[in-house]
Every structure is written in structure tokens, then in C-alpha cells.
């Protein structure tokens, strides 16, 4: 995490430099030229949307930050990129959007292999491989990537962060936490930005049983307690409580690279339209004040 913090000032300048410019970058494998064509990696595939950059900047050694966004149950990477408010909100700020594809679960819909003991692809290795591949192909800053996800993708974000906390610079689940039994502990401190709908009935805040009682979504607040313990927060009470419009927010400042924000909005199971700008404001705020 210390290396990430050391790059803070440079990242802030890079974000400002790429925003609003035109792009004609590399796509050696033919993917990425349009958002429907998948990029292939050894364990699967991903799609990507790139911000506009000037043609003359291509190959000039500049890199840009990125958000790796994990789709929900039954979704796809290409489907994630059809959410124009999500994609345009991120690319307008100079971030690439990387949308990996989950694999079908037991010949059913696509979903992520996040729960310990499930058989299937090693998602922790796969998603880090996607990040490395995209960084190489498209001149992205591997150390300035957020891992985000919705619903099943949000659960995957939490489990990867718990197992490999240094894999990404920040973690931003939407409507996803841990399943029961949740991990007894996580491997290290992270930056966490968790958003959840008050009226969510698919992933209720209190959790619920699935599969005839075989599985249980965990309590979101219990998951936040685990992250406070992992981040060595001195107090369980938040350092700050505030409201922006109808969104309730809480923040814990538990040390460099170990902050937590929790946003509760009054809607149901969805990605809010305001989320792209808000998550990037969170990600960039400590960077603007660094150095």
C-alpha cells in the first residue's frame, strides 16, 4: 500500500491530463476497438471501454487509471458496458472501464466463483490476470485500478479484497458483501467504498437464505465490522456522518490506505446514476491532498 500512496500525486496529474482528450491506443489482439469484441486471456475474457485521448498521445508513455467492473448474476462484460451512465460517467473522468466475463455456474447463468469451497475458476488469479493484460494492451496504470462490482460482482469484490488486498488500489462493491459463514479475518487493509440500497430485496441489508436454505447472504453491517477490524480502526463509530441529497454516508479514517465509506441510498437493487462520479471523487480525494 505504501507504493500506491507514493504514486498519488502522479496519478492525480495523469487523471487531469487524460480527461477530455481523444484516444487511438493499441489493441494488438483486435479487441477493444469496439466494446462488443472480447479480449481473450488464458482463463476467460473481458471487454473494455476507453476514454477519448488525442492520437498524438498514443505510445507516448502515458498511462491512465481504470475501473474493473464485475457484472451481476446472469450478466456479462458486454452487458455492463451497455450501461451508458456507468461507462460514460467513468470514461469522461479519464478512466478506462474493464468489464470481465464470469463463467456459467453449473451450466446455468454466468456468475462469479467467490464462495470458499466452490469448484471452478480461480477468480482471484483471473481478475488480476485481466488487469495485467489490459494494462499491457491499452497503456493503463496497473497501480491505479479500482475493482468494483454489482450484486454477485459486489460479493466477488469483497472476497477478492479479503484474500488479496494489494491486488487493486481500491474496492467498490455495490449491493454485495459476504456470505455466511463470513471469513474469520482478511489478509490486509484496503480502501473500501460500499454502496447499498435501503430498499434492496435481492441483497437485503440483513441478508437472506438462498437455494432452499443451503446458502445465506450475510449481514452487510457484519461485513463492515470485519473490514473495520481488518483496517485496525480505533473506533467502530464512524469518523464522519453526513447526507448528500437522499444519500446517507458514513466514513472511517483508519490510517493511510485503510479508509472505509458506506453509502446508503433509498432505492432498490441497482447501480445508482450518481455512482460513477461519487466513487471517483472518493478514490481521488486522498490523492489530491498527497505530497
N, C-alpha and C positions, 0 to 999 in steps of 0.2 A: 504493500500500500504506500510505502514511503516513496517509491519510484513514481507512482501515479501522481502523488501530491507535488513532486518535483517538476512535473510537466505541466502544472496548472496554468502558468502564465502563457506558455507557448500554445496550449490548446485554446485559451481564450482568444488569442490573436488569430489562430487558424480559423476558428468559427466565424469571426468577423470577416476574414479575408475571403472565405468561400461563399458566404451568403450573398445571394442575388447575382452571381456571375454565371456565365454559360459553361457547359462541360462537353468534352469529347474524349473521354478517357479510354483506357484499354479494356478489351473484352476478348482475351485471347481464345477462349473456348466458344465464342459466338453467343454466349448468354449475356443477359443484361442490356442488350440493345433494345429489346422491348420487354416490358415487365411480365409477359406471359411465358417467356422462354426460360426454362430452369437451368441453373448452373449445377453440374454434376460433381459430386465429391464421392470418395470411396464408400461411405455408408449411407448416402442418400442424395438429397438435392435441396436447393434453395432458390429463391427469386430475389431480385434486388431492384430498388428504385433509387436513382441518383439525383442529387441536386444539380441544377444548371451551373456550369462553370465555363469560362472563356476557353476557346480551343487552344489559345496560346499558352495556357497554364498546364496543359496535359504534358506529363513527363518532366515537369519542372521540379520534381522532388517534393511538392506539397502533398500533404495528406489531409483527410477530412475525418471527422468523427462519425459515428454510426449508431443506430438503434437496431438491435436484433430483436425482432418481434415474433413471438410464438403464438400461433393461432389456437383457437379453442377446439373442443371435441368435435370431430367431423369436418373441420375446416381444412384449409390448405394455405401454403405460402402465397400462391397466386390469388386466392380469395382475400387474404389480408391486404394485399396491395390494391384491391378494388375499393377499399375504404378510403376514399379520396380525402376526407377531412383529416384522417390519421396521417396518410402519406404526405399530402401537401403541407400539413402543419409542421412536419419534421423536415422535409426537404427544403422548405422555404427558409429554415434556420441554418442551412448548410450541412445537414446530416443525411447520410445515406440511410436507407431503410432496407434491412436484410430480413427476408421472410422465409425461414426454413420450412420444410415439409415434414410433418410427422409421418410415421408408417401406420398402416392399418393394424388395428388391435384384434387379433384372433379372427382375421378375415372380415372384420367389421369396419366401421368408420375409422378414420385417422385419429390417433391421439398419442400423447407422449408417455413414454415408459418411465414414469417418475417414482413409482412406489417401490420401496426396497423389497426385493424378493421376486418381483415380476421378471419373467423371462422376456428377452428382446434386445433391441439395440442399446448400446451404451450411450445414452443421450448426452451425458457429461462430456464424453470424448467427441461425439458427433458435433455438438454445438460449438465446442472450441475449434474443431476442425473447420467448420463452416466459417467461423470468424477469421481464422488464419487464411483460408482460401480467398475469401472476399477481400481481406486486407491486401493480399498479394496481387490479385487481379485488378482491383479498382483503386489503388492508391489510398487506402483507408488507414487511419491511425488505430492500430490494434489495441493500444492502451487507452483509447478514448471511446470505448463502446459500452453502451447500456444494454443489458439483457432485460427485455420486457416481455410480457405475455398476458393473454386474456383467458380467464376461466381455467381449463386444463393447462393452457400455456402459462397461466399465472402460478399454478401449482408446480409446474416444471421449473419455473424461475426460482421459487423458494428452495426446492430440493437441490438444484444445481448450486445455488449460492451457499447452501449449508455444507455441501460436500467439497466445493472448490471455490472458496470465497474470493480468491485473487484472479479468477478467470475473466472477470469483467470489472469495469470501473464503477458500475452502479447497477442496482437491481430494482425493477419497477413492475411488480405484479399488479394486475387488475383483476379483482374478483377471484383470487386464488391464494391459498395459504398452505397448510399441511393437512394430511390425512391422519387419522388415528390408527395405531399409536404414533404420535408425532415423535421426531427424533429427540433423544435424551440430551443432545448437545450438537453444536455445529463446529466446523473446523476453524473458523476465524471471523474477525469483524468484517462488516460490509457497510456500504451505503445503501439504504433501503427507502423506497418511495412506494407505499402501498395505497392503492385507491380501491374503494368498495362502495357499492350501492346499498343504502339503508333498506330499500325495498327489494333487494335481491332474494328471489325464492329458489334460484338454481343453485347458488352457493350462498346459503344464508350465513349471516354473521356467526350464528351459534353452531353451525354445522348441521349435517343430516346424514341419515343412513342411505346407502345405495345397494343395488344388487340383492334385494331381499334381506338386507341386514349384514351382508358379507363385508361391506366396506362402509367406512364412516368418514365423511368430510369433517375435519377438525374445526374447533372454535377459533375464529380469526384472532380474537384477543389473546388466547393462549399462545398462538403463534407469535404474536407481537411480544409477549412476555419472554419467549425463548430468544427472540432477537435482542431484547434489552439485556438479557443475561449474557448472550454471546458478545455483545458490544461493550460489556462491562459498564453499563450505565449506572451512575451512582444512585439515581432515584428512579423509581417506577413512574412517579408522576412526571408528566411532560414538562420540558423547559419552557414551552410556549404553547398557548391555545389561542386560536383566532378563527374568524369566519370571513370568507370571501364570497359575497352573494349568498347562495344557499349551500355552499360547501363548507363543512366543518373540518378544521385542520388541527393537528397536534404534531409537535416536533420534540425530539430528544436529541440533544447535542452531547454525544458520549465520548467525544475525542476526535482527533483528525482521522478522517476516513471511516467513521463509525457513527454516522448520524442516521436517524430514522424519522420519516414523515408518514403520517397516516391521514388520509383524506376520506371523509365520509360524505357522499352526495345523496340526494333524496330519491334517486331513480333506482331502476332495477338492474338486471344483468346486461350490462352494455359497456362499451368504451365511450366515455363522455366526449363531446366535441371539443371541450376545452383542454383535454388531457395532453395533447402534444406540446402546446406551449408551456403548460404548467410543469410538466416533467423536465423539460429542458431548462426552464428557469431554475428549478431545484438543482439540476446537475451542474449548471454553470455558476451558481451563486458563490460557492466557496472558491471557485477558480478565479472569479473576478477580484476577490479580495486577497489572493495569494501574492506572496512576494512583496 
